[in-house]
Every structure is written in structure tokens, then in C-alpha cells.
Amino acid sequence: MLYDFRSFVNPGHYAFGKGNLKHLGELIDRRKNKTNDWTVFMIDHFFQDKKETLDRLPIGEKDLVFFIDTKDEPKTTLVNKYRDQILAHQSTLPAVVIGMGGGTTMDYAKATGLMVTNEGDSKDYQGLDKIKNEGIYTIVIPTVSGTGAEVSMTAVLSGPEKKLGIKCDYTIPNEVLFDPELLSTVTDEDRFFTGMDNYIHNVESLNGTWITSMGKAFAEKSNEICVDVFMNKYPDRLEADEKMMVASIMGGNSITYAQVGVCHALSYGLAVVLETHHGVANCIAFNQLEQYYPEGYKQFKEMQAFQGVDIPKGITAGCSDEDLDRMVDVAWANEHMWNNAFGPEWEKHISKAELKELYKKM
């Protein structure tokens, strides 16, 4: 196990229900005072021209709004940029940082809220327990389901040298507002890839050496819901979206109490070198991992076929040996993931040459 002992943290407050977005102003007002009386909104750029949704947000004259481009993975350089703009916006610190969107937007909100109160470059905080000061009060509002970012103690960032999360108790959002009606605009394809991110990290948890009874309970129930949703047990879309919000919460908690494995390590290499989006990268990698996760792979392929979603193939075909070696190095650096997958002597069970061959198949 990575931790001899750890008292885990969860978000301090949850609000779960249809139409909850209308209560966001109440949650923000509870955190304001005479000095800190403004808010930072970090919103998925998808909503930039969605006037009906934006009009429901309590954005005031003093507030600062960022529309987050989610085409690429969260980057340390952009976290630093957002932090600098926040510090220059008012003479006081914001009362709240809002992150509304998918995993990318929520991770930006979590990381930026921390960097406002911690000096230096965000790349220097990639890793476990490097943050020294509690960040700005952060409320996240997921608009897709599956990343688990809304309850995760990690804000995953791509830095100049590695993809690795800022991971500590302070990274957990202070509050989560769940409104399943916000998921209605997600495309079937995006819904699948994000949902499979959740499914896959549950499979990695359940097959890992770090699994605990707590992590197992979360992962098993989460994947039961995932299978029911993607095999269309719930034909009503709103009901299915509400169920997936629950699966995402439980999946995020599963990897807090356990860890991911082979697939996520490989997907990090795709993200850093080819900038493949996280959910898609996981599906591309998992598509080659039958030997490591045979039961999970079989169920994954059944859901894929039922949903009729194509998983990209041949994305590494044009890669040079240098590109492939860099992917391998990025994946190999995630020792905690390999440790979970194979145990402390993990290097006896996997080699860089094997990783390179797996990447060639993608």
C-alpha cells in the first residue's frame, strides 16, 4: 500500500437533485464576507454561447469568468496563467472558485484555487502532499459523468515533463452541486468515453493489489450502474444520467481508497505525446489490455458494441521511435499505478519493451 495510514477526506457538502443549479447563488453567498466578496467562474467553453444556462448563473459585476477550452488536457502553464489573472483582478482574494463542466474544467478549478494561495509554479506541486496551504473555497458542478473529479483528491495536470496530479487532502472540492439536468446536452459518444473512464478505473481498482473493502464496495456498485446504463437498462435519459452521476461519485471514491493501473499509466503517455483526451485515451489503451483485465475487457467490448461507438485505431501509426519511447517513459514514471497493478516488485512483471509493443498496437 502507498499509505501506512491516512484519514481520507471527502467533499464537505453535497447537493444532489434535478434543478439544483438555481441554488448556486445561495451557496456562494454563504462564503462571502466584506473583504472577500467576489467569485471566479471556470466554465466549460461548451456553455459560452448557451445563454439559457449562463443566465441561470449568479455572475456579478465584480466576478471573473474563464471559459475553459477542454479540447486539451489540463496544463500546468494554464493553471499558472489563470492564477495570475485572478490575483490581478481585485485587490482581495475571491470567496469562491466555481468549476462547471467535465473533469478538465473541474481539475482546473481545483488546481487554480490551490495555486492562488500557494506560491510558485504549479508543476512543482505535481505529486503527493506537496501543497502547503489550503486553497480558495471550491464548488464544482459536473456537467458530464464518469471522471470522478468531483470527489477526487487529485487534479490531474500535464506539465512540461510529465502528466501527474496535484494530490492531497486540499485538492478535494469543498462542495459539489449535482444537477442531472445539466447532462442533457452531452453527446452519446462523449457520454460513452467519459462513462468508460469511470468503468475502467473501477476495473483497475478491483484488480489491483491496493484494493480495500471500502474501495471494492464503491467500485463494484459503480460498475454495476455503469453496465446497467450502457446496456440501456434505463431507457429514460434523465434517469440514466442521474444514475451515472451516482456511479461517478462512487468511482471517484473507489480510486481514493485504491488506485488505477495499467490502462491509466498507458493513457498518460498518449495524453502527453499525442494530446489524446483522457476518456478516449483510456478506451484506446484498454482496447489492447485483454491479457491484463480479461473480464473487464469482455464487458467493456459488450458495452461498446451495444452503444455502437467506434474506438479510434492507428493513432500511433505515424509515431517515430522517439515518440514511442517518450510515451513509454511517461507511462513508466507512474510507479504507484504499476505498484497497484503488480505489487512492489512490478518491474519483474512488465518491461518497457512490452509497453512499446502495446503502444504500437494502438
C-alpha positions in Angstrom: 0.0 0.0 0.0 1.1 3.6 -0.7 -0.2 4.8 2.7 0.6 3.1 6.1 -2.2 5.3 7.4 -4.3 8.0 6.0 -7.5 9.6 7.2 -9.3 10.3 3.9 -11.2 13.4 3.1 -14.4 13.8 1.0 -16.1 16.9 -0.1 -17.6 18.7 2.8 -21.0 19.4 1.2 -23.1 17.7 -1.4 -26.3 18.9 -3.1 -27.9 16.3 -5.4 -31.0 16.8 -7.4 -32.8 18.0 -10.5 -32.8 21.8 -10.9 -30.2 22.4 -8.2 -28.3 24.9 -10.3 -30.8 27.6 -9.3 -29.5 27.4 -5.7 -25.8 28.1 -6.7 -26.2 31.8 -5.6 -27.2 30.7 -2.1 -24.1 28.5 -1.8 -21.8 31.3 -3.0 -23.4 33.9 -0.7 -22.7 31.7 2.4 -18.9 32.0 1.7 -18.7 35.8 1.0 -17.7 38.4 3.6 -17.0 42.1 3.5 -13.4 41.5 2.3 -13.8 38.5 0.0 -17.0 39.3 -1.9 -16.4 38.1 -5.4 -16.3 34.8 -7.3 -14.3 33.1 -10.0 -16.3 31.1 -12.5 -14.4 28.5 -14.6 -16.9 27.2 -17.1 -16.6 24.6 -19.9 -16.4 26.6 -23.2 -19.4 24.5 -24.5 -21.6 26.8 -22.5 -20.1 30.1 -23.8 -23.0 30.6 -26.2 -25.6 28.8 -24.2 -27.4 31.9 -22.9 -30.2 30.0 -21.2 -27.7 28.2 -18.9 -25.4 31.3 -18.4 -28.4 33.4 -17.4 -29.0 31.0 -14.6 -25.6 31.6 -13.1 -25.2 34.3 -10.4 -22.4 36.1 -12.1 -21.9 39.6 -10.6 -20.1 42.7 -11.8 -17.0 42.0 -9.7 -16.7 38.4 -10.7 -14.2 36.9 -13.1 -15.2 34.3 -15.7 -13.0 31.9 -17.6 -14.4 29.7 -20.4 -12.2 26.6 -20.4 -11.2 25.1 -23.7 -11.5 21.3 -23.0 -10.0 20.1 -26.2 -6.7 19.5 -24.5 -5.8 18.0 -21.1 -5.4 20.5 -18.2 -1.9 22.1 -18.3 0.3 23.5 -15.6 1.1 26.5 -17.7 -2.6 27.5 -18.0 -3.2 26.9 -14.2 -0.4 29.5 -13.6 -1.9 31.9 -16.1 -5.4 31.7 -14.5 -3.9 32.1 -11.1 -2.1 35.3 -12.2 -5.2 36.7 -13.7 -7.2 36.1 -10.5 -4.6 37.8 -8.4 -4.6 40.8 -10.7 -8.3 41.1 -10.9 -9.1 42.5 -7.5 -7.1 43.7 -4.5 -8.7 41.0 -2.4 -8.9 37.2 -2.9 -12.1 35.6 -4.2 -14.5 34.0 -1.8 -15.2 31.1 -4.1 -13.9 29.3 -7.2 -16.6 27.6 -9.3 -15.7 24.8 -11.7 -18.6 23.9 -14.0 -18.0 21.2 -16.7 -16.3 17.9 -17.0 -13.1 16.5 -15.5 -10.9 19.0 -17.3 -12.8 22.1 -16.0 -13.2 20.7 -12.5 -9.5 19.9 -12.3 -8.6 23.4 -13.5 -10.8 24.8 -10.8 -9.3 22.6 -8.1 -5.7 23.3 -9.1 -6.2 27.0 -9.7 -8.0 27.5 -6.3 -4.9 26.0 -4.7 -2.4 28.0 -6.6 -4.0 31.3 -5.6 -2.7 30.6 -2.1 0.5 28.7 -2.8 3.5 30.5 -4.4 5.4 29.3 -7.4 4.8 27.1 -10.5 2.0 24.5 -10.4 4.4 21.9 -12.0 6.4 21.9 -8.8 3.3 20.7 -6.9 2.6 17.7 -9.1 2.8 14.7 -6.8 1.6 13.7 -3.4 1.1 16.1 -0.5 3.2 18.9 -1.9 0.6 21.7 -1.4 1.2 23.6 1.9 -1.7 25.9 2.1 -5.5 25.4 1.8 -6.9 26.9 -1.3 -9.9 29.1 -2.1 -13.3 27.5 -1.3 -14.1 25.5 -4.4 -17.5 24.4 -5.6 -17.7 22.0 -8.6 -20.7 21.4 -10.8 -20.2 18.3 -13.1 -21.9 18.5 -16.5 -20.7 15.1 -17.6 -20.4 11.9 -15.5 -17.5 9.5 -15.2 -14.3 11.3 -14.4 -14.8 11.2 -10.6 -13.1 14.6 -10.5 -16.0 16.0 -8.4 -14.9 13.8 -5.4 -11.3 13.1 -6.2 -8.3 14.2 -4.2 -6.4 14.7 -7.5 -6.2 17.5 -10.0 -4.6 15.8 -13.0 -2.3 18.1 -14.9 0.1 17.8 -17.9 3.3 19.6 -17.2 6.3 20.2 -19.4 7.8 16.9 -18.3 5.0 14.7 -17.0 1.3 14.1 -16.6 0.8 13.8 -12.9 -1.8 15.1 -10.4 -1.6 17.6 -7.7 -2.8 15.2 -5.0 -3.6 16.0 -1.4 -6.4 16.5 1.1 -6.7 20.2 0.0 -7.4 19.1 -3.6 -10.8 17.7 -2.7 -13.6 20.2 -3.7 -15.2 21.8 -0.7 -18.7 21.4 -2.2 -20.4 19.6 -5.1 -23.6 20.7 -6.7 -25.2 17.9 -8.7 -27.9 18.6 -11.2 -28.6 15.8 -13.7 -30.5 18.1 -16.0 -27.1 19.6 -17.0 -26.1 16.3 -18.6 -28.8 16.5 -21.3 -26.5 18.2 -23.8 -23.8 15.6 -23.7 -23.4 13.7 -27.0 -23.8 9.9 -26.9 -20.1 9.5 -27.9 -18.8 11.8 -25.2 -21.1 10.2 -22.7 -19.7 6.8 -23.5 -16.0 7.8 -23.3 -16.5 9.6 -20.0 -18.5 6.8 -18.6 -15.8 4.3 -19.7 -13.2 6.3 -17.9 -15.2 5.6 -14.7 -15.7 1.9 -15.6 -12.1 1.4 -16.4 -10.6 2.9 -13.3 -13.0 0.7 -11.3 -11.8 -2.4 -13.1 -8.2 -1.3 -12.3 -9.1 -0.8 -8.7 -10.8 -4.1 -8.4 -7.9 -6.0 -9.9 -5.2 -4.1 -8.1 -3.0 -5.1 -5.2 -4.0 -2.0 -3.2 -7.8 -2.7 -3.1 -9.5 -2.4 0.2 -13.0 -3.4 1.3 -14.1 0.2 1.1 -12.6 0.7 -2.4 -14.1 -2.6 -3.6 -17.6 -1.7 -2.4 -17.5 1.6 -4.2 -16.1 0.1 -7.4 -18.4 -2.9 -7.6 -21.5 -0.8 -7.2 -20.3 1.9 -9.5 -19.6 -0.6 -12.3 -22.9 -2.3 -11.8 -24.6 1.0 -12.5 -22.3 1.7 -15.5 -23.2 -1.7 -17.1 -26.9 -1.1 -16.5 -26.7 2.4 -18.0 -24.7 1.5 -21.1 -26.7 -1.7 -21.7 -29.8 0.6 -21.7 -31.5 -0.8 -18.6 -32.7 2.8 -18.1 -34.3 4.0 -21.4 -35.2 7.3 -19.8 -32.2 9.5 -20.5 -32.6 11.7 -17.4 -32.9 8.7 -15.1 -29.8 7.2 -16.7 -27.9 10.4 -16.3 -28.9 10.6 -12.7 -27.7 7.0 -12.2 -24.3 7.8 -13.9 -23.8 10.8 -11.5 -24.0 8.3 -8.7 -21.7 5.9 -10.4 -19.2 8.7 -10.9 -19.2 9.7 -7.2 -18.7 6.1 -6.2 -16.0 5.5 -8.8 -14.1 8.6 -7.7 -14.3 7.4 -4.1 -13.0 3.9 -5.2 -9.8 5.3 -6.6 -9.4 7.4 -3.5 -9.4 4.2 -1.4 -7.5 2.2 -4.0 -5.6 3.2 -7.2 -5.7 2.9 -11.0 -3.4 0.6 -13.0 -2.0 -0.4 -16.4 -4.6 1.4 -18.5 -4.3 4.8 -16.9 -0.5 4.7 -17.0 -0.6 4.0 -20.7 -3.2 6.6 -21.3 -0.9 9.2 -19.7 1.7 8.5 -22.4 -1.0 9.1 -25.1 -2.0 12.3 -23.4 1.4 13.8 -23.1 2.8 12.9 -26.5 -0.3 12.9 -28.7 -2.6 15.1 -26.5 -5.3 12.5 -26.7 -8.2 13.4 -24.4 -8.4 11.3 -21.2 -11.5 9.3 -21.7 -10.7 8.5 -25.3 -7.1 7.6 -24.4 -8.3 5.2 -21.7 -10.6 3.4 -24.2 -7.8 3.2 -26.8 -5.4 1.7 -24.2 -8.0 -0.6 -22.6 -8.8 -1.9 -26.1 -5.3 -3.6 -26.0 -5.4 -4.9 -22.4 -7.4 -8.1 -22.6 -4.5 -10.1 -21.1 -4.4 -7.9 -18.0 -8.1 -7.4 -17.4 -9.9 -10.3 -19.2 -13.3 -10.0 -17.5 -13.4 -6.2 -17.5 -12.3 -6.2 -21.2 -15.1 -8.6 -22.2 -17.8 -6.4 -20.6 -16.2 -3.3 -22.0 -16.5 -4.7 -25.5 -20.1 -5.7 -24.9 -21.0 -2.1 -23.9 -19.0 -0.6 -26.8 -20.9 -2.9 -29.3 -24.3 -2.1 -27.7 -23.6 1.6 -27.8 -22.2 1.5 -31.4 -19.2 3.7 -30.5 -16.0 3.4 -32.5 -12.8 3.5 -30.6 -10.0 5.2 -32.6 -7.4 2.9 -34.1 -4.0 3.6 -35.6 -3.3 6.8 -33.7 0.3 5.7 -33.1 0.9 4.6 -36.7 2.8 7.8 -37.6 4.8 7.9 -34.4 8.6 7.8 -34.5 10.7 5.6 -32.2 11.4 8.7 -30.2 7.7 9.4 -29.8 7.0 5.8 -28.7 9.9 5.9 -26.3 8.7 9.1 -24.8 5.2 7.6 -24.3 6.8 4.6 -22.6 8.9 6.9 -20.3 5.7 8.9 -19.3 3.8 5.7 -18.5 6.8 4.1 -16.7 7.1 7.0 -14.4 3.7 6.3 -12.8 5.2 3.9 -10.3 2.2 4.0 -8.0 0.0 2.7 -10.8 2.3 -0.2 -11.7 2.7 -1.0 -8.0 -1.0 -1.3 -7.7 -1.3 -3.4 -10.8 1.5 -5.9 -10.0 2.8 -5.2 -6.5 6.0 -3.7 -5.2 8.2 -5.8 -7.5 6.2 -4.7 -10.5 9.3 -4.3 -12.7 9.5 -8.1 -12.8 6.1 -8.3 -14.4 6.3 -5.7 -17.1 9.0 -4.1 -19.2 9.5 -1.0 -21.3 9.7 -3.2 -24.4 6.3 -4.7 -23.7 4.8 -1.2 -23.2 6.3 -0.1 -26.5 4.7 -3.0 -28.3 1.3 -2.2 -26.7 1.6 1.4 -27.9 2.4 0.2 -31.4 -0.9 -1.7 -31.4 -2.8 1.5 -30.7 
